[in-house]
Amino acid sequence: MAKELKDLTKRSVDYSRWYNELVVKADLAEQSDVRGCMIIKPYGYAIWEKIQQELDARFKETGVQNVYFPMLIPKSFLSKEAEHVEGFAKECAVVTHYRLKADPEGDGVVVDPAAKLEEELIIRPTSETTIWNTYRKWIHSWRDLPLCCNQWCNVMRWEMRTRLFLRTSEFLWQEGHTAHATKEEAEARAQQMLHVYADFAEEIMAVPVVRGVKSATERFAGALDTYTIEAMMQDGKALQSGTSHFLGQNFGKAFNVQFVNKENKMEYAWATSWGVSTRLMGALIMTHSDDNGLVLPPHLAPIQVVIVPIYKGDDELAKFNEKLGELAKRLRKMGIRVKYDNADNKRPGFKFADYELKGVPVRLVMGGRDLENGTIEVMRRDTLEKETRSFDGIEDYVKQLLEDIQQNIFDKAKKRLEENTFECNNYDEFKQRIKNGGFFLCPWDGTAETEAKIKADTQATIRCVPFGIDQSDPGTDMVSGKPATCKVIVARSY
């Protein structure tokens, strides 16, 4: 085994440490010289690019167009929507000057005090304010609506405690912002985008999710409703993996975005916003990976198949290059992302361990005896099972195997979610069982006081009011003893 793999902490020993080590050892990302920020390495960014490509296509199918807005936002914009600014004020990074100058003492550069900005600029924590200030210029009539824009960009939210991908001060994401003529249309769009995220998570990431709506306490700042998808990690904790917000007319009123409706009357536009971030990388890692490294679903893996020849001498290598090089071409024509690794700078054993660590779904290996016998060894990363198969027709077998692996990875995660979701009506029981993780479906009286007590007592939070649950008779709140208004998912989270 490669040294990197032998040193990987086991999940059962320290799950958090296992995650932190795996992100670095699998060449996904590393800490930057700026505290709280990360460097996404080529392999990690290749996975993020696949996430972008898949989501971007799904967005565009719903009529969304991509745009780009500046990363600097005038401070006055954030003051226009009170609830919004209150939600982000403590996380904002502020630009106060626009120039440096040589230090008179000869010690590098200093901020030029004469270059103070007339108005401070905020590095965007999210872009509702600057986008809605611009929408005022674009929207005049109901014929201009709906306006559905999205941007792929970075944002800054100053974090004190950071972890690669899961919580960093700067992160990459997409943020969609739509304007609508009616409340019903805006609400429908907010829910539509939630289902776009959920379908993507399950079909492409192989991550099963719970779809639902946040409590008032957990809503996005300035939203009337926040819809969420919640994924369960292997330690039983929840990870909020995507949110979509119905913003009502709050931003339309704050930025005076009015239009002439079909009745020829002036009305404020209705709004939504929605986003997912590089946090999805954390969800991907913590849902599927094991003590041997990453386990990547084939639909997202940058390399779906790696082909490794085991050869002696240049003559044998030439035979492998001809035979396996042609196989690689055939696989690529089938739309499969394949790497033929015939490099002589690493031993086969190191290559095997490295590709295992990086979660490549299928490994094909051919040695001299295979060459003589017309066979090839196939190893699947999800189960680590190996088999020797005929070389003839191997490309069709591999194509089906990739789909089988995708389904198996999803089924395994779905089984974990189902087996670790519990109904619970007793608070003492809940306080004991929540320590071991899991999603708990509990009756809730709808009050912020009860919600705050659960968090104070257990560090667990109400993740959502889940869709698809019979809410006709929610029962009695396990904390207050009052009649419940609904059943909610309660869990500890990242």
N, C-alpha and C positions, 0 to 999 in steps of 0.2 A: 504493500500500500504506500501511496505517496505520503510524505511526512505531513503535509497540510491536512490530510484526511485523518491520520492517526491522532492528531492533536485536537480534533473537534470534540467539544464537550457533549455528552449525551443529554438528550432532552429530559430524561428522568432524573438526572443529577441537578441540572440548573437550566430550566427552559429559556430564561431570559439571556443567559450567557451563551447558550447554544445558538440562539437567534443572532446575537451580536457577532459572534465568531463566524457564523455561516455567511452573513452578508459580506464580510471582508474576505474570507478564504475562497469564496466562490467568485471573487472578482466582480462583485456587483457595485460596490461603493466603498468609500472610505471617508474619514473625517477630513475636513479642510482646515486650513490655517486660520480661518475665521470661525470662532466658537459658534457652535449650533448649526453650521452649514455643512453640506456634504459635497463630495465629488462623486458623480455617477460615472463609473468606469464603462468602457465600451460594451462589455457583455451585459451589464445592467441596463445601459441605455438602449441596447438592441431589444430587450424585453419591453421597455417603456415605449419604444417606437412601434412595436407590434400592438400594444394596448392602444396607442394613439390611432394607428391605422384602422383598427377594427371599430373603435368607437366613432371615429370621424365619419366613416362610411355610414354607420347607423344614424348619426345625427343628420347627415345630409339627406337620408331617405325620408326624414320627417320635415324637410324644408328649411333646415338650418343652414346659414351661410357663415363662413369664417371671416373674422375681422381682426384688427389689432389696435389697441388703445395704449397710450403712454403709461409707463410704470410709475410716473410721478403725478400725484393728485394734490391740487391746492387744498390747504387745510380747511378753508372756508366751505369746501364741498362737503366735508365730513360733518360739518356743523348743521347741515340742513335737515337731516333726519335724525332726531334725537336718540331714538332707541338704537339705531344702527351705530352711531358714533360711540355710544356708551358700551356697546358690545365689543368694540375693537380698540378703544382708546388706549388700553394698557399694553397692547401688542404692537403699536405703531412705531415704526422707525421714521425719524424726522430729519429732513435735509434743511439746514439753516444757512449754509454759505455755498457760493458757487465757484470759489477759487482758492488755490493754495499759493504760497510764495516761499522763497528761500528763507530759512531761518537766519535772522541777523547774527545769531551766535554760531552759525556754521554747522548746525546739527540737523541736516536734512531739510524738510519742509514743514511749514506750519499753516494753519488756517489764516487767510488774510482777513483781518477784522473789518476791512473796508468793503468786503464782498458779501456782506450779510444780505440775505434775500428780503425783499419787502414783505413777502408772505411765505411762510414756511411751506415746504412740499412734503407730502407723505409718500413713502414707498408703499405701493398698493398692498393692502392686506386682502382686498377683494375690490371689484371695480364697479359696483352698483352706482356709486355717486358720480364718477366721471362719465360713465356710459349714459346714465339718465340725463346728465347735463347736456350731452350731445344729442340724445333722442329728441330733446325739445326742438332742435333745429330740423330734424328729419321727419317728424310726425305732425301733420296738420289736419288730415282728414281720415275718416274711417277707411278710405281707399288705400292709405299707407300702412294699414294693419292687416294681419299681424306682422310684426317685425321680429324676426328670429335670428339672433346673432350669437356666435360663439367665438372665444379666443383661447388659443393654447399659449400659455405664458408662465412666468414665474411670479410668485407673490412672497411677501415678507410678513411674518408674524413673530415678533420677538418672543422666543421661548426660553424659559429658564432651564428646563430639563428636557434634553433632546435624545432621540434614538434614531439611527439611520432609517430612512423611509417613513417610519411611523410618526415621528414628530420632529421636524427641523425648523429652524427660523426661516430659511428660504426653502421653498419647494416648488416643484413643477405641477401644473394642473391645467384643466380646462374649465372655463366658466362660461356658461350660457346665460344670455339675458334676453328675454322676450317681452314684447309689448303687445297688448290685445285690446280689442274694442269692448269686450264684455267680461264680466266676472266668470261666467261659466266657461268661456273659452280659455281664460288664463288658468283656472283650476284644472281643466282637462289637460292643458299642456304640462303643468307641473306634475300631474300624475303620469302622463305619458312618458316623460323623461325618466321618472323613477323606474318604470317598467323597462325602458331601454337599458338602464344601468343593470337592473336585476337579470334581464335576459343575457346581457353580455357577460356578467359575472358567472352565470351558470353554464352558458353554452361555450364560452371561450376560455375563461379562467378555471372552469370546473369547480367553482366555489358556490355551494348552495347558500341562499340568503333568506332572511325573514324580511318581508316587506311590511311597512307600517307607517304610522304618523307619530311624530314626536309629541311629548307633553309640552305644555306652554313654557315650562322652565327650560326645556332643552331645545327650544326652537332657535333658528338662526335669527340674529339680531335684526329686527325690522320686518320679520315675516309674520303672516297671519297663520300659516301652517307650514311645517317642514316635514316632508316625506323622506323616509330613510330606508336603506337596505343594511341589515346587520348580519355580519358573518361570524361564525364561531371558530375560534382558533383551537389548536389541539389541546391547549391547557384549559379549555372551557370558557375563556374570556371572550367578550364580544369585541368586534372591530367595526366601527361605523365605516362603511365602504363606499358610500355615495349618498348625496342628499339633493333634494329638489324642493324649492321653496315657492309657495304662493305668497306673493308680496302685497296683494290687494292693490290699492291706489296710493299707498304710502309714498312711494318714490315719484309717482306721477304728480302728486300734490306738492311734495317737497321741492321738485325741480320744475314745477309748472308745465308739465307735459300734457297739453290739452289738444283735443281734436274735435272736429265737427262730425257728429254721429249721423246715422241715417235719417234721423228726425230733424236734422239741421240744427242741433243744439250742441253747445260746448260741453265736453265731458273729459274727465281725467283718464288717462290710459291705465290699464290694469297690467300688472307685472308678474313675471316669474324670474327666478335665477336657479341655476343648478350646476353642480360640479363634482368631479372626482379628481384625485391627485395621485402623486407617486406613493401615497399611502397604500394604494392597491398592490404595490410591489411587496409591502409587508404582509398583506393579506395572502398573497400568492405563496410566499415563503412559509408562513406559519400554518397555513391550512394543509399543505401537502408534503412538505419536506421531512426527511428522516435523519437518523444518526449517521448516514453515509453522505449526506449533503442535500442539494436541491433535488426536488422532484417537480419537473415542469410539465404541465399539460401540453400535448403536442400542438394544439392550436395556437399556443403562444411561444413555444420554444424557438429561439433564433436558429438553432441547429436541431432539426428533428431526427436526423439520422447521421451517425458518424461511421465511416468505413475505415478500418485499420488493417493494413496488411502486416503479416509477420514474415519477414523474408531474410534470406541469407545471400548477400552479394548482389551486385548490380544486375546480373542476368535474370535472377529470380524476380527482382524488383520490376524489371522491364515487363515480365509476363503479367505481374499483378497490375501494373499501371494500365496495361492494355485491357485486361479483363474487368478490373474494378473501376477504372476510369470510365469505361463504357456504361457500367452499371450506374455510376453517379449521374451520367448524362441522362439515362433513361428515367431515373428517379426525379431529376429536375424537370424533365418534360411533363411529368405527372403532377407538378406543382409542389413537390416535396423539397424542403430546405435541407440540403445534404452537404457534408464536408468529407472529402477524401483526404485522410491524413497519412501521407506516405513520408513525412519528414523524418530525417535520421538523427535529429538533435535530442530526441527523448526515447527512452526505452518503452516497449509496448505496455509494460506494467504501469509505468507512470501515466501514460496516456489513458489507460483504462480508468485508473483512479481519478484522474483529472476530469474526464467526461462524466464519470459517475457523480463527482462532487458538483459539477455544473448542471446536472439534471437532464442531460441529453436523453430523450425518450428511448431511442433504439440505437444499439451498437452492433455493427456487423464486423466480424473478424474472419480473415482468411489466412491460413498458414499453408505451408508447402504440401502437407497431406490433403488439406481441403482442395488445393489446386489440382492434385492428382485425382481425387475422388469426385470432383464436381460438386462439392458441398461448401457451406458457409455457416459459421456460428452466429446465432441471433441472441442478443441479450436485451431484455426489456427493463427499463429503469424502475418502473413502478413496483415490480415484484422481485426484481433481480434474478428472475428465472432465465436460464440459458437453454438453448436447444440447437441441434445441428440439423440443417435443412438442405434440400437440393438447391443448387444455385439456379437451376432453371425455374423461371417464374417467381423468383424471390421478390421482385419489385411489387407484384400484385399482393403477395403475402404481407410485405412491409406496409403497403398503403392501408390494408385492412387492420393490421396490427396497431397502427397509430390511432385509428378510431377506437379500437378496443381499449387501448391504454387511456385515451381521453375519457371514455365512459367509465372505466374502472376507477379512475382517480375521483371522478365526480361521485360515483356510487359510494365509495369509501367515506368521503367527506359528508355525504348526505346521511349515511347511516350513523356517523358520529353525532351529527346535529340532532337527529331524531332520538337517539339513545340518551342524549344528555339534555333533553328538554323535558321539564317536569312541571306538573301542576302542583301548586302548593298553596294552602290556605292557613297554615299555622306559622306564626311569626318566629316562635322559638325554634321550630324545625328549620325554617328558612335560614335563620342566622347561623345555624350549624352547617347546613348543607352547602351554602353559598361559598364557604371557604374552599371547597373542592372544585369550584367552577360549575358551569352549566347555565342554561337559560331556564328561568323559572316563570311560568305563566301564573300570575297572581291577581286576585281581585284588588282594585284600587278605588278609593273614594273620590278621586279626582282633585284632591287638595295638595297645594304646594307644601303644606306642613308635613303631611304624611310622607311625601316624596323626600323632603329634606331629612326626616328622621331615618328613613331607610339608608340614605347615603351616609349620614353621620355614624350610624350603628355598624354598617357593614361594608362601606366603600362601594356598594353596588348602586346602580342608577336604573331608572326606568328607561329602557332602550327605545321602546315604541309601543303603541297600541297596534297590535298586528292585524293585518288584513286576513280575511278568510277564517276568522274565529267567530263562533257563535257568541254574540254579546247580548243575547236576549235576557239572560238571567245571570249577571256577573257575580252574584253572591254578596258576601260581607267582607269588607276590608280587613286583612289580617292584622293590621297595625292599630287602626283606630276603633275597629268594631262597628263602624258606620256602614250603611248600605253602599256597595260599590257601584260606581258608574260604568266601569268597564274592566276587562281583564287586560293586563299589560305584561310585556316581557321585561323581567328584571335580571340584570347580570352585572358582574364586574367587567370592566372594559379597558382597552388601551386608549 
